[in-house]
Amino acid sequence: MKPELQEENKPQICQKYLGEKGTIGLIVLLSAFVPLSTDLYLPALPGMVDYFGVPVMLVNLTLILFFIVFSAGMLFWGPLSDKYGRRPILFRAIQAAGGSAASAVATAMVKDLYAGRKQESVLAIVQSMVVISPAVAPVLGAFMLPYTSWQGLFWMLGLIGIVSLTGGVLLEEPLTSRYTGTIVRSFGRLGTVLKNPGFTSLLIVFSLVSTASLAFITDSSYIFVNQFGLSEQWYSFYFAVIAVGMISGPFLYLRLSRYIRRNTIIVSCFAIMAVSGVMICLFGDLGPVAFTLALFPASMIGSCVRPSGTFLMLQQQKEDTGSASSLINCSGLLFGSAGMVLVSVGGDDLILSIGIINFAVGLMCLSGFMLIRKLHLAKEVPDFVGKTD
């Protein structure tokens, strides 16, 4: 039997207490820790600037430093999850050590539990549901602000943690084969994964996409509230419209992948992102509607390539899934943090900065992916054209 068929027919691990829907829901919630932890209080950023009486850059550090520390934490928990299992690491992290373990093991759990087309489909569902949080969180935060302070928004995040704790308790260990080396050597598996040229080259390309998306998320409230003069409620509306593109992107990929090869979809997506960046530079400053319409394609495409990119990276590494998952999420956040810094120090014209970033990211990703294919750096992964989810 061919290796890909063995992977396709790998039995799925059932969850006695959570069931399939509950398990996917838990993975979604764990994967959404980052956007929920940041986007809920995005509408309050201009108010926090006034409250503390500090420059915008200092308030943005509450986002930037969060992403940096969160990313570093994932590199710690991912290798440990390969040694001790997903559940013990997840449970202990939610208790005391920080939510970075949630993202570190969530992606790994998808590969533990599903295979083949089903794995790619679940990744698409998870990614789509995850990006709902950037749409829901700012809307919820904006409507909470008239009734509570910005501190109240952080109490809401505490409630999300309690829900996650409940799911972690009910989760049955999905990892069937564990790393048997020492703890010190388990961290060395990060280097082993990075030595895989197929994984690392794809990691750089697909992590770059986060540079553009998080650049917009960081300064979205300043653009709509300060530059366009909209209220916080109208800002949340326009943000939600853009988030519709993020939400629909993974589902668009699932539908297209039934008829079009994966690599063709990826190349087309990167090209569209570059074109969208040009449109933002040319027409984005005409008003909130023009800016939203110009950014919408890039928002959709940025999430459209996420399931395929994650799936391809996971297929490059047969073992050390926890380490691979940590590197995937950590790298995305680090590149995203770079985008947040770039747009913050890129000058007063935030719209132009976002347009340039989207154009540059689309062009670099397109060139990088085509180079990977030309040099045969990554292992070829079979398409699922014609197969149902």
C-alpha positions as CSV (number, residue, x, y, z in Angstrom):
1,M,0.0,0.0,0.0
2,K,1.3,3.5,-0.9
3,P,2.4,5.7,2.1
4,E,-0.2,8.3,1.3
5,L,-3.0,5.7,1.3
6,Q,-1.8,4.4,4.6
7,E,-2.0,7.9,6.0
8,E,-5.4,8.3,4.4
9,N,-6.7,5.1,6.0
10,K,-5.2,5.7,9.4
11,P,-7.9,5.1,12.1
12,Q,-9.2,8.1,13.8
13,I,-8.9,8.3,17.6
14,C,-12.4,8.7,19.2
15,Q,-12.9,11.0,22.1
16,K,-15.3,9.4,24.7
17,Y,-16.4,12.6,26.4
18,L,-16.0,15.3,23.8
19,G,-17.0,13.5,20.7
20,E,-15.8,14.7,17.2
21,K,-17.6,18.0,17.3
22,G,-16.5,18.7,20.9
23,T,-12.9,17.8,20.0
24,I,-12.9,20.2,17.0
25,G,-14.5,22.9,19.2
26,L,-11.8,22.5,21.8
27,I,-9.1,22.7,19.1
28,V,-10.7,25.8,17.7
29,L,-10.8,27.5,21.1
30,L,-7.2,26.6,21.9
31,S,-6.1,27.8,18.5
32,A,-8.0,31.1,19.0
33,F,-6.2,32.0,22.2
34,V,-4.0,34.6,20.4
35,P,-6.7,36.5,18.4
36,L,-9.1,36.4,21.4
37,S,-6.3,37.7,23.7
38,T,-5.6,40.6,21.5
39,D,-8.6,41.6,19.3
40,L,-11.1,41.8,22.2
41,Y,-9.5,45.0,23.4
42,L,-8.5,46.5,20.0
43,P,-11.4,49.0,20.1
44,A,-10.0,50.3,23.5
45,L,-6.5,51.0,22.2
46,P,-7.2,54.7,21.4
47,G,-8.9,55.1,24.8
48,M,-5.9,53.5,26.5
49,V,-3.6,56.0,24.8
50,D,-5.6,58.8,26.5
51,Y,-6.0,57.0,29.8
52,F,-2.3,56.5,30.2
53,G,-1.2,59.6,28.4
54,V,1.5,57.8,26.4
55,P,2.4,57.6,22.7
56,V,0.6,55.1,20.4
57,M,3.8,53.0,20.1
58,L,3.9,52.4,23.9
59,V,0.3,51.1,23.9
60,N,1.1,49.0,20.9
61,L,3.8,47.3,23.0
62,T,1.0,45.6,24.9
63,L,0.3,43.7,21.7
64,I,3.9,43.3,20.5
65,L,5.3,42.0,23.7
66,F,2.4,39.7,24.2
67,F,3.1,38.1,20.8
68,I,6.8,37.8,21.5
69,V,6.4,36.2,24.9
70,F,3.6,33.9,23.7
71,S,5.8,32.8,20.7
72,A,8.7,31.9,23.0
73,G,6.4,29.9,25.3
74,M,5.2,27.7,22.4
75,L,8.8,26.6,21.7
76,F,9.0,25.3,25.3
77,W,5.7,23.4,25.4
78,G,5.6,21.8,21.9
79,P,8.6,19.5,22.4
80,L,7.4,18.6,25.9
81,S,4.0,17.6,24.4
82,D,5.8,15.1,22.1
83,K,7.4,13.5,25.2
84,Y,4.6,13.7,27.8
85,G,1.5,13.9,25.6
86,R,-0.9,16.7,24.6
87,R,-3.3,16.5,27.6
88,P,-0.8,16.8,30.5
89,I,0.9,19.8,28.9
90,L,-2.4,21.5,28.0
91,F,-3.9,20.9,31.4
92,R,-0.9,22.2,33.4
93,A,-0.5,25.2,31.1
94,I,-4.1,26.3,31.6
95,Q,-3.7,25.9,35.3
96,A,-0.7,28.1,35.8
97,A,2.0,28.3,33.2
98,G,0.3,30.3,30.4
99,G,-1.8,29.9,27.3
100,S,1.1,29.4,24.9
101,A,0.7,25.7,25.4
102,A,-2.8,25.8,23.9
103,S,-1.6,26.9,20.5
104,A,1.5,24.7,20.8
105,V,-0.6,21.5,21.0
106,A,-3.7,22.4,19.1
107,T,-2.3,22.0,15.6
108,A,-0.5,18.8,16.7
109,M,-3.8,17.4,17.9
110,V,-5.2,17.7,14.4
111,K,-2.5,15.5,13.0
112,D,-2.8,13.1,15.9
113,L,-6.5,12.6,15.3
114,Y,-7.1,12.9,11.6
115,A,-5.4,11.9,8.3
116,G,-5.4,12.7,4.6
117,R,-8.3,14.8,3.2
118,K,-10.0,14.7,6.6
119,Q,-7.0,16.3,8.2
120,E,-6.9,19.1,5.6
121,S,-10.6,19.6,6.0
122,V,-10.4,19.8,9.8
123,L,-7.5,22.3,9.5
124,A,-9.7,24.4,7.2
125,I,-12.6,24.3,9.6
126,V,-10.4,25.2,12.6
127,Q,-8.7,28.0,10.7
128,S,-12.0,29.4,9.5
129,M,-13.6,29.3,13.0
130,V,-10.4,30.7,14.5
131,V,-10.6,33.8,12.3
132,I,-14.2,34.4,13.5
133,S,-12.7,35.6,16.7
134,P,-11.1,38.7,15.0
135,A,-14.6,39.5,13.8
136,V,-16.5,38.8,17.0
137,A,-13.9,40.0,19.5
138,P,-13.7,43.6,18.3
139,V,-17.5,43.8,18.0
140,L,-17.9,42.4,21.5
141,G,-15.2,44.7,22.9
142,A,-16.7,47.8,21.2
143,F,-20.2,47.1,22.6
144,M,-18.8,46.3,26.1
145,L,-16.9,49.5,26.4
146,P,-19.9,51.7,27.1
147,Y,-20.8,49.5,30.0
148,T,-17.4,48.6,31.4
149,S,-13.8,49.8,31.4
150,W,-10.9,48.3,29.3
151,Q,-10.1,46.3,32.4
152,G,-13.4,44.6,32.2
153,L,-12.4,43.2,28.8
154,F,-9.6,41.2,30.5
155,W,-12.2,39.7,32.8
156,M,-13.9,38.3,29.8
157,L,-10.6,36.7,28.7
158,G,-10.5,35.0,32.1
159,L,-13.9,33.4,31.5
160,I,-12.6,32.0,28.2
161,G,-9.8,30.4,30.1
162,I,-12.3,28.7,32.4
163,V,-14.1,27.2,29.4
164,S,-10.8,26.0,28.0
165,L,-9.9,24.4,31.3
166,T,-13.1,22.4,31.3
167,G,-12.3,21.1,27.8
168,G,-8.8,20.2,28.8
169,V,-10.1,18.1,31.7
170,L,-12.5,16.2,29.4
171,L,-9.9,15.6,26.7
172,E,-8.5,12.0,26.3
173,E,-4.8,11.8,25.3
174,P,-4.7,11.8,21.5
175,L,-0.9,11.0,21.2
176,T,-0.3,7.3,20.7
177,S,3.5,7.4,20.1
178,R,5.7,9.5,22.4
179,Y,9.3,10.7,22.2
180,T,11.3,8.5,24.6
181,G,14.4,10.7,25.0
182,T,15.3,13.0,27.9
183,I,13.7,16.4,28.4
184,V,16.8,18.2,27.2
185,R,16.9,16.2,24.1
186,S,13.2,16.8,23.5
187,F,14.0,20.5,23.1
188,G,16.7,19.5,20.6
189,R,14.0,18.1,18.4
190,L,13.2,21.7,17.4
191,G,16.5,21.9,15.7
192,T,15.9,18.5,14.1
193,V,12.7,19.8,12.6
194,L,14.3,23.0,11.4
195,K,17.1,21.0,9.6
196,N,14.4,19.6,7.3
197,P,14.7,21.9,4.3
198,G,11.2,21.2,3.1
199,F,9.6,22.1,6.4
200,T,11.8,25.2,7.0
201,S,11.4,26.7,3.5
202,L,7.6,26.3,3.6
203,L,7.6,27.7,7.2
204,I,9.3,30.9,6.1
205,V,6.9,31.4,3.1
206,F,3.6,30.8,4.9
207,S,4.7,32.6,8.1
208,L,5.3,35.8,6.0
209,V,1.5,36.0,5.4
210,S,1.0,36.8,9.1
211,T,3.2,39.9,8.6
212,A,0.5,41.5,6.5
213,S,-2.6,40.3,8.5
214,L,-1.2,41.4,11.9
215,A,0.0,44.7,10.5
216,F,-3.6,45.6,9.7
217,I,-5.0,44.2,13.0
218,T,-2.6,46.4,15.0
219,D,-3.5,49.7,13.4
220,S,-7.0,49.0,12.2
221,S,-8.6,51.0,15.0
222,Y,-6.3,54.0,14.4
223,I,-7.2,53.9,10.7
224,F,-11.0,53.7,11.1
225,V,-11.3,55.8,14.3
226,N,-8.6,58.4,14.1
227,Q,-8.0,58.7,10.3
228,F,-11.5,58.2,9.0
229,G,-13.2,59.6,12.1
230,L,-15.6,56.7,12.7
231,S,-17.0,55.7,16.1
232,E,-15.8,52.5,17.8
233,Q,-19.1,50.8,16.8
234,W,-18.6,51.7,13.1
235,Y,-15.0,50.6,13.3
236,S,-16.1,47.2,14.6
237,F,-18.5,46.9,11.7
238,Y,-15.9,47.6,9.0
239,F,-13.5,45.3,10.8
240,A,-16.1,42.6,10.8
241,V,-16.6,43.0,7.1
242,I,-12.9,42.4,6.5
243,A,-13.0,39.5,8.9
244,V,-15.7,37.9,6.6
245,G,-13.0,37.5,4.1
246,M,-10.8,35.8,6.7
247,I,-13.6,33.5,7.7
248,S,-14.6,32.5,4.2
249,G,-11.0,31.9,3.0
250,P,-10.5,28.4,4.4
251,F,-13.9,27.3,3.1
252,L,-13.1,28.8,-0.2
253,Y,-9.9,26.7,-0.3
254,L,-11.8,23.5,0.6
255,R,-14.2,24.1,-2.3
256,L,-11.5,25.0,-4.8
257,S,-9.3,22.1,-3.8
258,R,-12.0,19.7,-5.1
259,Y,-11.3,20.9,-8.6
260,I,-8.0,22.7,-8.6
261,R,-4.6,21.4,-7.6
262,R,-3.2,22.7,-4.3
263,N,-0.1,24.4,-5.7
264,T,-2.1,26.3,-8.3
265,I,-4.4,27.7,-5.6
266,I,-1.4,28.8,-3.5
267,V,0.3,30.5,-6.3
268,S,-2.9,32.3,-7.4
269,C,-3.5,33.4,-3.8
270,F,-0.1,35.0,-3.4
271,A,-0.5,36.9,-6.7
272,I,-3.9,38.2,-5.6
273,M,-2.4,39.4,-2.3
274,A,0.2,41.4,-4.2
275,V,-2.5,43.0,-6.4
276,S,-4.6,43.8,-3.4
277,G,-1.6,45.6,-1.9
278,V,-1.3,47.8,-5.0
279,M,-5.1,48.6,-4.8
280,I,-4.7,49.7,-1.2
281,C,-1.9,52.0,-2.0
282,L,-3.8,53.6,-4.9
283,F,-7.4,53.8,-3.5
284,G,-7.3,53.0,0.2
285,D,-7.2,56.7,1.4
286,L,-10.4,57.6,-0.4
287,G,-12.5,56.5,2.5
288,P,-13.4,53.5,4.7
289,V,-15.4,51.8,2.0
290,A,-12.6,52.0,-0.6
291,F,-10.1,50.9,2.0
292,T,-12.2,47.9,3.0
293,L,-12.9,46.8,-0.6
294,A,-9.2,47.1,-1.5
295,L,-8.1,45.1,1.6
296,F,-10.8,42.4,1.4
297,P,-9.1,40.2,-1.2
298,A,-5.9,40.2,0.7
299,S,-7.8,39.3,3.9
300,M,-9.6,36.4,2.2
301,I,-6.4,35.1,0.5
302,G,-4.4,35.3,3.7
303,S,-6.7,32.8,5.4
304,C,-7.3,30.8,2.2
305,V,-3.6,29.6,2.2
306,R,-3.5,28.8,5.9
307,P,-5.0,25.3,5.7
308,S,-2.9,24.2,2.8
309,G,0.3,25.8,4.2
310,T,-0.2,24.1,7.6
311,F,-1.1,20.8,6.0
312,L,2.0,20.9,3.7
313,M,4.3,21.7,6.6
314,L,2.9,18.9,8.8
315,Q,3.4,16.4,6.0
316,Q,7.1,17.3,5.7
317,Q,7.7,16.0,9.2
318,K,6.7,12.4,10.0
319,E,7.5,12.6,13.7
320,D,8.0,15.4,16.2
321,T,4.5,16.8,15.5
322,G,4.5,18.9,18.7
323,S,7.8,20.5,17.8
324,A,6.6,21.2,14.3
325,S,3.3,22.6,15.6
326,S,5.2,24.9,17.9
327,L,7.5,26.2,15.2
328,I,4.5,26.8,12.8
329,N,2.6,28.9,15.4
330,C,5.7,30.6,16.8
331,S,7.0,31.6,13.4
332,G,3.7,33.0,12.4
333,L,3.5,35.1,15.5
334,L,7.1,36.3,15.2
335,F,6.6,37.4,11.6
336,G,3.3,38.9,12.6
337,S,5.0,40.8,15.4
338,A,7.5,42.1,12.7
339,G,4.5,43.4,10.8
340,M,3.1,45.1,13.8
341,V,6.5,46.9,14.3
342,L,6.8,47.8,10.7
343,V,3.4,49.4,10.5
344,S,4.0,51.2,13.8
345,V,7.3,52.8,12.7
346,G,6.5,53.1,9.0
347,G,5.3,56.7,9.2
348,D,2.0,58.6,9.6
349,D,0.4,57.2,6.5
350,L,-0.8,53.9,7.9
351,I,-2.9,53.0,4.8
352,L,0.1,53.3,2.5
353,S,2.2,51.2,4.9
354,I,-0.4,48.4,5.0
355,G,-0.6,48.5,1.2
356,I,3.1,48.3,0.8
357,I,3.3,45.4,3.3
358,N,0.6,43.4,1.5
359,F,2.3,44.0,-1.9
360,A,5.7,43.0,-0.6
361,V,4.4,39.9,1.3
362,G,2.4,38.7,-1.7
363,L,5.4,39.1,-4.0
364,M,7.9,37.5,-1.6
365,C,5.6,34.6,-0.9
366,L,4.9,34.0,-4.5
367,S,8.6,34.1,-5.4
368,G,9.6,31.9,-2.4
369,F,7.0,29.2,-3.1
370,M,7.9,29.0,-6.8
371,L,11.6,28.7,-5.9
372,I,10.8,25.9,-3.4
373,R,9.0,24.0,-6.2
374,K,11.8,24.7,-8.7
375,L,14.5,23.4,-6.4
376,H,12.3,20.5,-5.1
377,L,13.1,21.5,-1.5
378,A,9.7,20.2,-0.2
379,K,8.3,16.7,-0.4
380,E,5.5,16.4,-2.8
381,V,2.1,15.8,-1.1
382,P,-0.8,14.2,-3.1
383,D,-3.7,16.4,-4.0
384,F,-7.3,15.4,-3.1
385,V,-8.9,16.7,-6.2
386,G,-12.3,15.0,-6.7
387,K,-12.4,13.8,-3.1
388,T,-15.1,14.9,-0.6
389,D,-14.2,16.3,2.9
